[in-house]
């Protein structure tokens, strides 16, 4: 049976956009005001609605596997776990980036899988990979399919006559829980809600909440070296992963379940971020914690981004036990204040008055006020004790406490915003994101340069006098630096959407690369970031990565073209 | 000039044992009592003293590099940085394990380097590695030479007519300090005291204190994936390393100085633990912290090892901000109580009385009382606030506070104990150590099994009714598990010391491997642990590691035979 209680049957998911079929971002009675605000901000008309192509109208190539090959696959698995129907093939054709959704909505797919297979065990995965290696058939490992960098795009690569997408979501069991060592071994195809439901039933949590949480899998988090919103407490995948089982065409690589070792390169870390190019992740042993007793997210307002970042840096370097620090820059703060006022959230009127009073007081001081959200999760004592420390650090950098309301509003809607993209694209408005990280001493110059690069590229692509909204936040911080996450909203150039996107992406990526920052903090590489990898990793580093692939996937069938290039 | 103010000129170091020439462990007036105690414990006569062979009595093979080759090396570097004299060649022939010291003392060296070269820059290292690749000359990278697993042993490997040891200790400068990001870039050949002196002059510390601190280098810590005594605060090398520069025969691999990335396998982590097989580490960027305001080490006494380990586990899983937790098992506690009473440390008589009263109270409860040392370092507030939390967790597991005396005694002598080995070997008594790590749910069965394996192997090797002292401690802990460090003292079998050692090492290693634990938590692999690597890493994992080497060292000249096997 496809899809468990908290998993997803493929039929319940949108084939051409984010999340559940039939669900959208609810603007309610404030819709008209929002579209008017967006239209005015961008200088375009947002009143025309153009829906995407329907599933049945998308051109679909023939299946390039012959009858014998399909029979082979059905014998390795079972007939109902080898799918060649239209919906399965199109659902698995691309990920969920702006670029992917553009292509899914227009029906211009670069390729689609010839079949989608659903193995239920490492043994079945191994049999599939051995068969595809013999048959020169490419394999794209696929978890939730939420990649925003082209990581699951159907691409055959050279020398392969067909392409199978290997969907891991039927491998979705909690294998074991070691309460003494606080580790859990889970099958890699579990969706976020499945992971938390299985652990939660025993009183534990992994605490990994990427924005894609509902529609991404444990295997995807590990394969793309992801980070969750509460990474300051629960760690990125690189921190919570204790060991992994990777099935490659040459066999099974199981890393040791041991807390630390000095036995050569850490292979667990080497599998992390392999993005399906080395094998299929089938199991992961992760650090878990007891479900937190308490959680609180509070807001602070700073006169400008520099002072806010200094507070985040101080908190991070002091090792303060927060679970999240999320600092919006002036543009993002401004956008959300508008958005919030449009939606007329109830209560907290004292806060609105305080924010506007502070904005007046600080007018002309910097580039504009910035909101910092700080989250804490854990024992009641921890949550109670940590905020006085947070407030002390914030006040030292002129941050004023705003209380819990703004934090609670963010928490409630944290998985909701991706749904808004479809409504925006219906009205000719694009929204895309990209992210990087840098040391504290480099972060402000990088922030300014990437903003300018995105703005200039959007302006150059515009056909008339339209504007763009370019905003950023810090959402993951470390003693030595932090991530920078950019969101940009701009009018789509009808008929040239793809070249427009490419010019913006290229300008931003070049700027990041030229600054010596990473091309991705937590989205991964896939196809979109591949051109910038050699500058980041050095030719020697790329040679090391390619050699690892040759050792585990000598036929080169695994996710061709991703991460390492053609 | 060889050796800076806090570095070491090679002439000031023992060529055949631990540390500084002329320095030994000072037993003072208590020497006779100690040797009598040790003799009685082991059932042997310790009164006969047999000194090791002198430097000039050790057989030395001819230099296998011809005049042209030596001229080449002198032109790449400078004549005084290409050394072929007896002392340099023998000093660099082996590391400092019990096995190495056995061979150095008897003069039975498996090989010696034909020359020792001292490059001063990455460019010079690259030139040396390119020359050795062309000439089929093996290269052993060498920092402090303190390896206890055969990591720096002079071994040519197949197909190489000669061997050069590349000593990194002339690359010993602080390159840059980024106070905003709290990172420092340092040349890799700096000894521990050099690292701390350079950072300390600016108000910072790396905080990495392995027992080898005085005689090991930053490059060695990274190359062997080491851990320091205060790893709970400052992290192992895998945590403090931000980026590294590795010079290979094919070029320079510089990893990005960025706090976190999701751009494929983390190459910084992949270089960690490479043990000189992939290249020579020339620079490392590390996390630093302001020098701590305060430090305190306190003792706690537990009725048995299980209860002590439960307290360490609870503290680790609660994330208590300690810098060290060091729990001795009953045998180690007993040994040190004897040792301490023999040396008649002054003061703290109330503590001695308390310990003995508790031992009487708890007699027959478990396998014997255990001492836990807990260290805290940081701000005065942190140190003041953390011990009430520590005491609460300890009391919950029946641990009784012993105050600061026992901790201070350990802190004062923490780098001193390795000096005792030479005096013991003079009297026919061997001391060796080995270590592993495991999850909390597996650690006690592993502890018992390894103890028995070592005891049985020593008993089997004994020529008469001698005994052994086999003891262990936990010194690095994690939410999911901890390290286990074994020390074993036994009478040497005259004339068969090496086979005796091999049988003990093999028995302990097999037991660790059979338990699914790691063959080394922080000593590394070198030659000694290599036979157990395939069981730990899987054949697929070994293939990945070998492929990385082929990519960076196609001629196979770098540290042949280490880590990956022949």
Boltz contact constraints between the chains, C-beta under 6 A:
constraints:
  - contact:
      token1: [A, 178]
      token2: [B, 441]
      max_distance: 6.0
  - contact:
      token1: [A, 180]
      token2: [B, 440]
      max_distance: 6.0
  - contact:
      token1: [A, 180]
      token2: [B, 441]
      max_distance: 6.0
  - contact:
      token1: [A, 181]
      token2: [B, 439]
      max_distance: 6.0
  - contact:
      token1: [A, 181]
      token2: [B, 440]
      max_distance: 6.0
  - contact:
      token1: [A, 181]
      token2: [B, 441]
      max_distance: 6.0
  - contact:
      token1: [A, 181]
      token2: [B, 480]
      max_distance: 6.0
  - contact:
      token1: [A, 181]
      token2: [B, 481]
      max_distance: 6.0
  - contact:
      token1: [A, 182]
      token2: [B, 479]
      max_distance: 6.0
  - contact:
      token1: [A, 182]
      token2: [B, 480]
      max_distance: 6.0
  - contact:
      token1: [A, 183]
      token2: [B, 480]
      max_distance: 6.0
  - contact:
      token1: [A, 224]
      token2: [B, 262]
      max_distance: 6.0
  - contact:
      token1: [A, 225]
      token2: [B, 262]
      max_distance: 6.0
  - contact:
      token1: [A, 242]
      token2: [B, 480]
      max_distance: 6.0
  - contact:
      token1: [A, 251]
      token2: [B, 540]
      max_distance: 6.0
  - contact:
      token1: [A, 253]
      token2: [B, 538]
      max_distance: 6.0
  - contact:
      token1: [A, 253]
      token2: [B, 540]
      max_distance: 6.0
  - contact:
      token1: [A, 253]
      token2: [B, 541]
      max_distance: 6.0
  - contact:
      token1: [A, 256]
      token2: [B, 518]
      max_distance: 6.0
  - contact:
      token1: [A, 256]
      token2: [B, 536]
      max_distance: 6.0
  - contact:
      token1: [A, 258]
      token2: [B, 437]
      max_distance: 6.0
  - contact:
      token1: [A, 258]
      token2: [B, 518]
      max_distance: 6.0
  - contact:
      token1: [A, 259]
      token2: [B, 437]
      max_distance: 6.0
  - contact:
      token1: [A, 259]
      token2: [B, 478]
      max_distance: 6.0
  - contact:
      token1: [A, 259]
      token2: [B, 480]
      max_distance: 6.0
  - contact:
      token1: [A, 259]
      token2: [B, 481]
      max_distance: 6.0
  - contact:
      token1: [A, 260]
      token2: [B, 437]
      max_distance: 6.0
  - contact:
      token1: [A, 260]
      token2: [B, 521]
      max_distance: 6.0
  - contact:
      token1: [A, 261]
      token2: [B, 518]
      max_distance: 6.0
  - contact:
      token1: [A, 262]
      token2: [B, 224]
      max_distance: 6.0
  - contact:
      token1: [A, 262]
      token2: [B, 225]
      max_distance: 6.0
  - contact:
      token1: [A, 262]
      token2: [B, 273]
      max_distance: 6.0
  - contact:
      token1: [A, 262]
      token2: [B, 520]
      max_distance: 6.0
  - contact:
      token1: [A, 262]
      token2: [B, 522]
      max_distance: 6.0
  - contact:
      token1: [A, 262]
      token2: [B, 524]
      max_distance: 6.0
  - contact:
      token1: [A, 263]
      token2: [B, 518]
      max_distance: 6.0
  - contact:
      token1: [A, 263]
      token2: [B, 519]
      max_distance: 6.0
  - contact:
      token1: [A, 263]
      token2: [B, 520]
      max_distance: 6.0
  - contact:
      token1: [A, 263]
      token2: [B, 525]
      max_distance: 6.0
  - contact:
      token1: [A, 263]
      token2: [B, 536]
      max_distance: 6.0
  - contact:
      token1: [A, 264]
      token2: [B, 273]
      max_distance: 6.0
  - contact:
      token1: [A, 264]
      token2: [B, 525]
      max_distance: 6.0
  - contact:
      token1: [A, 264]
      token2: [B, 545]
      max_distance: 6.0
  - contact:
      token1: [A, 264]
      token2: [B, 563]
      max_distance: 6.0
  - contact:
      token1: [A, 265]
      token2: [B, 270]
      max_distance: 6.0
  - contact:
      token1: [A, 265]
      token2: [B, 273]
      max_distance: 6.0
  - contact:
      token1: [A, 266]
      token2: [B, 269]
      max_distance: 6.0
  - contact:
      token1: [A, 267]
      token2: [B, 541]
      max_distance: 6.0
  - contact:
      token1: [A, 269]
      token2: [B, 266]
      max_distance: 6.0
  - contact:
      token1: [A, 269]
      token2: [B, 269]
      max_distance: 6.0
  - contact:
      token1: [A, 270]
      token2: [B, 265]
      max_distance: 6.0
  - contact:
      token1: [A, 270]
      token2: [B, 270]
      max_distance: 6.0
  - contact:
      token1: [A, 273]
      token2: [B, 262]
      max_distance: 6.0
  - contact:
      token1: [A, 273]
      token2: [B, 264]
      max_distance: 6.0
  - contact:
      token1: [A, 273]
      token2: [B, 265]
      max_distance: 6.0
  - contact:
      token1: [A, 287]
      token2: [B, 479]
      max_distance: 6.0
  - contact:
      token1: [A, 287]
      token2: [B, 480]
      max_distance: 6.0
  - contact:
      token1: [A, 437]
      token2: [B, 258]
      max_distance: 6.0
  - contact:
      token1: [A, 437]
      token2: [B, 259]
      max_distance: 6.0
  - contact:
      token1: [A, 437]
      token2: [B, 260]
      max_distance: 6.0
  - contact:
      token1: [A, 439]
      token2: [B, 181]
      max_distance: 6.0
  - contact:
      token1: [A, 440]
      token2: [B, 180]
      max_distance: 6.0
  - contact:
      token1: [A, 440]
      token2: [B, 181]
      max_distance: 6.0
  - contact:
      token1: [A, 441]
      token2: [B, 178]
      max_distance: 6.0
  - contact:
      token1: [A, 441]
      token2: [B, 180]
      max_distance: 6.0
  - contact:
      token1: [A, 441]
      token2: [B, 181]
      max_distance: 6.0
  - contact:
      token1: [A, 478]
      token2: [B, 259]
      max_distance: 6.0
  - contact:
      token1: [A, 479]
      token2: [B, 182]
      max_distance: 6.0
  - contact:
      token1: [A, 479]
      token2: [B, 287]
      max_distance: 6.0
  - contact:
      token1: [A, 480]
      token2: [B, 181]
      max_distance: 6.0
  - contact:
      token1: [A, 480]
      token2: [B, 182]
      max_distance: 6.0
  - contact:
      token1: [A, 480]
      token2: [B, 183]
      max_distance: 6.0
  - contact:
      token1: [A, 480]
      token2: [B, 242]
      max_distance: 6.0
  - contact:
      token1: [A, 480]
      token2: [B, 259]
      max_distance: 6.0
  - contact:
      token1: [A, 480]
      token2: [B, 287]
      max_distance: 6.0
  - contact:
      token1: [A, 481]
      token2: [B, 181]
      max_distance: 6.0
  - contact:
      token1: [A, 481]
      token2: [B, 259]
      max_distance: 6.0
  - contact:
      token1: [A, 518]
      token2: [B, 256]
      max_distance: 6.0
  - contact:
      token1: [A, 518]
      token2: [B, 258]
      max_distance: 6.0
  - contact:
      token1: [A, 518]
      token2: [B, 261]
      max_distance: 6.0
  - contact:
      token1: [A, 518]
      token2: [B, 263]
      max_distance: 6.0
  - contact:
      token1: [A, 519]
      token2: [B, 263]
      max_distance: 6.0
  - contact:
      token1: [A, 520]
      token2: [B, 262]
      max_distance: 6.0
  - contact:
      token1: [A, 520]
      token2: [B, 263]
      max_distance: 6.0
  - contact:
      token1: [A, 521]
      token2: [B, 260]
      max_distance: 6.0
  - contact:
      token1: [A, 522]
      token2: [B, 262]
      max_distance: 6.0
  - contact:
      token1: [A, 524]
      token2: [B, 262]
      max_distance: 6.0
  - contact:
      token1: [A, 525]
      token2: [B, 263]
      max_distance: 6.0
  - contact:
      token1: [A, 525]
      token2: [B, 264]
      max_distance: 6.0
  - contact:
      token1: [A, 536]
      token2: [B, 256]
      max_distance: 6.0
  - contact:
      token1: [A, 536]
      token2: [B, 263]
      max_distance: 6.0
  - contact:
      token1: [A, 538]
      token2: [B, 253]
      max_distance: 6.0
  - contact:
      token1: [A, 540]
      token2: [B, 251]
      max_distance: 6.0
  - contact:
      token1: [A, 540]
      token2: [B, 253]
      max_distance: 6.0
  - contact:
      token1: [A, 541]
      token2: [B, 253]
      max_distance: 6.0
  - contact:
      token1: [A, 541]
      token2: [B, 267]
      max_distance: 6.0
  - contact:
      token1: [A, 543]
      token2: [B, 551]
      max_distance: 6.0
  - contact:
      token1: [A, 544]
      token2: [B, 548]
      max_distance: 6.0
  - contact:
      token1: [A, 544]
      token2: [B, 551]
      max_distance: 6.0
  - contact:
      token1: [A, 545]
      token2: [B, 264]
      max_distance: 6.0
  - contact:
      token1: [A, 547]
      token2: [B, 547]
      max_distance: 6.0
  - contact:
      token1: [A, 547]
      token2: [B, 548]
      max_distance: 6.0
  - contact:
      token1: [A, 547]
      token2: [B, 551]
      max_distance: 6.0
  - contact:
      token1: [A, 548]
      token2: [B, 544]
      max_distance: 6.0
  - contact:
      token1: [A, 548]
      token2: [B, 547]
      max_distance: 6.0
  - contact:
      token1: [A, 551]
      token2: [B, 543]
      max_distance: 6.0
  - contact:
      token1: [A, 551]
      token2: [B, 544]
      max_distance: 6.0
  - contact:
      token1: [A, 551]
      token2: [B, 547]
      max_distance: 6.0
  - contact:
      token1: [A, 563]
      token2: [B, 264]
      max_distance: 6.0
